[in-house]
Amino acid sequence: MPYRCGAVILFLHNRYRTTGGEERVVADLLALVRERLGEDAELLERDSAALGRARAAAGLLGGGLAPGDVAAAVRRTGARVVHAHNVLPAFGWRGLAAARAAGARVVLHLHNYRLVCAVGTCFTRGVDCTRCHGRDTRPGVRLDCRGTGAEAAVYGAALALWQRRLVAQADVVVVPSAFARRRLIDLGAPLDPGRVRVIAHPVAAVATAPCFDPAGPALFAGRLAVEKGADVAIDACRRAGRPLVIAGDGPLRPQLEARAAGAGVRFAGRLDPDGLAAARAAASVALVPSRSAETFGLAAAEAMAAGLPVIASRIGALTELVADDARLVAPGDPDALAAALALPDPAAAAGHGLARVAELAAPERVAAALAEAYAA
């Protein structure tokens, strides 16, 4: 039965220049609120790709653009709760302040580390990075983490200027894992632990039993970028003599295809949900060899929910999600990953994963946690 908090929910989200997992999660949460909570929900969205760099810089340094648009949306919809996701650069703290002034409570959902880190991932030059701390964002400017000196300087200045004011607008802050909460606090983010709630990203459904092909290939599903570790999966499967399917696309695909020559690797490209479900059902194991400290690990959670055994890096929130030391390996270590592929009991590993993801990310659990956050 639906959990009701008796409020119209207005989602705010500033889409990134490159579409990623956060857009998927926002869409999933919006559907969850409508279907599981039985609430009216609307989305007010802006797109960084349409803003242009000059306008984006103005929004970052000014604390947001056109906060009146947010206030107008609150009044038009009668929203009692604003559920804000990425708010930079278009909405900023001024957009959240406008929502409060119009009578809405604010739930700020932090999907990444962008309160402190200009790129949001705490990952630069191929390694995990926690140099920036609190309002001291100078390391990110010096390292040029945004790729251009001007953009790095703008982000560094904006975070230092407005991070405290942004958090001050929130009645509740949501993060997707206990690890994300710990890291943000350790990084000096201005968070009151008593106002931070851990709510996992939802999976669409949880299988009732393990579902995998013991004779099938290993599966890597994700963006082909350094932090995701597809190269580690290729090297590990070559050493273990295991075929591998790579589902995804990204800037490293040409290099990875060259690296995989003769290794029994098939590049399937980016798959739609049905194609990805079929790939999981045909696989023997899912590999999540991330180098970065992910705040949740959606690729791992979705594979676990499909009934597939998962082997992942011992880093970030993947450690608490997988919660089985035998299926966690050091990031960037293909030898360790190759050794872990010899799962002694794949069915038991898949069953453990099903129980774990049901505990954390089943739709009904996430819906109930959201209802409590909206009503708090």
N, C-alpha and C positions, 0 to 999 in steps of 0.2 A: 504494500500500500504506500501511497506517496507520503513523504514527510513535508509538512507545510510550515513555512515560517510567516505566511501571510503578508508577503511583500512582492511588488514588482522588482525584478533584479535587472539593473542596467550594467552590462559588461562594457568596459573600456579596454581597447587594445590598439596600440600603435604597431602595425605590421613592420617587420624588418625589411631591409632592402633585399635580402635573400631569404626566401621562405624556408622555415625550419620547423623543428619539432614543436616549438611553442605555439605556432599557429594551429597545429593539429590538436594540441591539448586544449586550447581555448575553445575550439569548435566542439570538442568532446564534452567539455564542462558545460557549455551552453546547452547542448542537447540533453545532458544529464539533468540540469536544473529544470528544463521543460518537461522531460519525460518521467524522471524519478521523483522530483519534488512537486511536480504538478503546478509549477509557478510560471507566470508570464515572465519572459526574459527577452531583452533586446540588446543588440550590439551596436555601440558607437565606435567606429573604427577609423583610423587614419593610416596612411601608408608612407613609410619613409622614402620609398622609391619615387613617389609622386611629389614629395616635398622639395627635393633639390637640396644640395649641400648648404647653400647660403641660408635658406629658410630653416633647415634643420639646426644649423648653428645658432640662429636667432632664438629658436625654441629652447635649445639646451641652456644657453646663457641667460635667457629671460625667465626660465622656470616654467615654460610652456607657451603655447600659442592659443589664442581665442578661448580662454576659460569660459566665456559666456556661452559657448556651444554646449559645454557640459551642463551648465546650470539650466539651459533651455531644454536639454534632453531629459533632465531629471523632472522638470516641471511638466513637460509634455507627456511623459510616460507615467508620472506619478510614482516614480521609483523611490522606494524607501531604503534600498541598499544599492550602492555602486560597487561592483566587483571589478577592481582595476588590475590589469595584467601589465604588460609593458607600457609604460606611460611616456617614454622618451622617444623622440623629442617633442611630439606634438602636444601632449596633455600636461606633463610636468606636475609640480606640486600645486601650481595655480589651478589646474583643472580639478584636482581633488579638493582643494579649498573651496572652489565654486560649488562642487557637489554638496559639501557639508553646509555651505551657506544656503543652498536651496532646500535643505532639510533631509538629505540622505546620509545614512551611515556609510562608511567607507571600509571595504575589505581590500587590502593591498596584497596581491599574490606575487611573490618573488619566485620566479622560475629559475633564476640564475644568480650570479654574484655581482650584478651591475650596480648595486648600491655603492660598491667600493672599487670594482674592477671595470675599466672602460670597455673591455671586450666581453665581459660577463662570464668568462669561462675559467678564469685563473689559469690560463694556459698560454705560454708564449715561447717562441723559439724551440718548440718541440718538447717542452717540459712543463710540469705543474709549477705555478708561480704564485706566491703570496706576498710579494714585495710591497704592494700598496696597502696602506693601513689607515682606516678611519678617513679623515679628510686629507691625509698625505697621499696624493695621487701622483706625485712627481716621478716615482719610478716608471710608471706607465708612459709618462710623457718622454722621459729619457730613452726608454726602450722602443718608443714609437710603436706601441702595440696596435694602434688603429691603422697602421700602414702608411699614413701621411702625417708629417709633423704638425700641420695645422689642425687636423682632426683630433689627433692625440691631445694637443693642447686644449682644444675646446672641451673635449670630454673630461679631461682632468680638472679643468677649472669648474665646469658645471657640477661635477660630483662633489667637489670640495665646497662649492657654494650652497648647494640645495639639498644634499642628502638628508640632513636633519629635519629640514622643513617638510620634505616629502614624507618621511616616516611619521612626523607629527600629525599629519592629516588622517592617519589610519586609525580606526577603532580596533581593528584586528589585522594582524599580518599572518599570511599563510605561506608556508614553505613546503616543498614536496618530500622532505626527509629529515630525520634527526641530524644526519650529517650536515645537510645544508644549513640548518639552524646553528649548529656548533661552529661551522666554518665562518659564517657571516659574523657571528659574535666575536670569534677569535680575530677576525679581520678588522674589528673596531667599528662595525656597522652599528648605528645608533638604535639598537633594538632593545625593547623591554622584554625579557624572556617570558614574562607573564602574559604578554599580549600576542605571542607567537604560537601558532597552531601548526602542527605537522599533519598535512593531508596529502596523501599520495596522488599521483596522476592516475585517473581511472583507466582500466582496461575495458574493452567492449563487453567481454564475457569471459568466464573461466570454464574451461573444459571439465567434464565430469571424470575423466580418466586420462592417463598418459596417452599421447598420440604422436608416434614417430615411427620411422622406418629404420630398424637397426642396420640394414644394409645400405642406407642412403648416404648422401654426402653430408659433410658439415655445411652449415649455413652462416654466412655473415650478412646481416641486413643493416645498412646504415649509409651515411654520407661518406664519400670517399675523400676524406681529409685526414691530415696527419694525426689529429687527436683521437680519431676513431680506431686506428690501429689495424686497418685491413691488411697492411703489409705484414704485420705480425701473424695474422691468420694464414696468409699465403705461405710464409716461411714455415710455420708450425705444421701445416697440413702436408707440405712437401716432405718434411722430415719424418712425419708419421706415416707417410704413404697413403694419405686419405684424400679423396676427392673433395672439392670445395665449390660451393655456389656462392657468388657475391651478388647480392640484390641491393642495388643502389647506384648512385652516380655522384660525380663531384669532380673537383679540379685535379685530383691525382689519378684519374682513371687511365690516361695513357701510360704513366710511369708504372702503375700497378699491373697493367696488361703486359708490359715488357718484363716486369719482375716475375710474373706468373708463367711465363713461357715454359712449356713442358712439364708443368706441375699438376695437371689435371684440374685446372680451375676454369669454371664457366662464369662469365660475366653476364648476368641476366638483365642488367639495367634497373632502372627504378620501376618497381612493380606497384600495381594498384592493390587495394586491400584483398581482393579475391586471389590475385596472383601471389601475393605474399602468404596468404593462408595456405595455398596449395604448395608453395615452396617449403613452408614449415612442416606440413604433413608428410612431405617426401624426404625430409632431412632426418639424420640420425642425432644431430646435436646442433645447438646454436652457439656461436662464438661471439663474445662481446669483449674484445681485447683493448678497451679504451686506455689511452694514455692520460686523459684528463680526469679530474675529480668531478664526475657528473653529479648533479644535484638529485637525480632520481635513477635514470637508466631505463627509459621507456622501451628500447629495443629488447632488453633482457626481460622486462615485465611482460611484454606481449608474447614473447616466445614461451615463457613459463606458463602463461595463461592458456596457450594453445596446447600444452601438454608435452612440450619438448624439453629435454635436458639442456641446461645452460652452463657453459663454462665462461667465466668472466674475469676481468682484472680485479685484483685486490686493491681497489682505490675508490675513494669517494663513497657515494651512496650505494654503489654496486655491492659493497661488502655487507651492508645491512639488508639489502634486497635479496641477494642470493643466500646469505646466511648459512653457508656450508663450506668449510675451509678446504675440503677436497676438490671443490669446483671453483676455487679462487686462486689465481696465479699472479705473480709479480707483473706489473705492466711492462710492455716492451720486451718480454722474454719469450721468444718462440720455442726455446727448448722446454721451458716449464709448461707452456701451452700444449706442445706436442705430447709430453708425458701425461698431462691431464686428460687427453683425448681417450686414453685407455680406461674408460669408466668401468669399474667392476660391476656395477648394477645400474644400467641406464634407466630402467623402469622405476627403481627406487628414487633416483635423482629427479626424474620427471615428477613423481608423486610428491616429493618434498617441495619442489618448485610450485606445484599447483596449490598446495596447502599454504605456502608462504604468500603467494600473490593474492590468494583469496582473502587472507588475513589483512593485507595492506591495501589492495587496490580494486577489489570487487566493486562494481557499480553501486550496489546498495550501501556498502560501507562508506564510500566516498560521498554519496548523497547525504547520508545521515550526518557525517562530519561537516559538510558544507552548511546544512540546515542549522547546526549548532553555531557555526561561525557567524552566519547571517543574523542569528537571534541574540548573540552574546552582547 
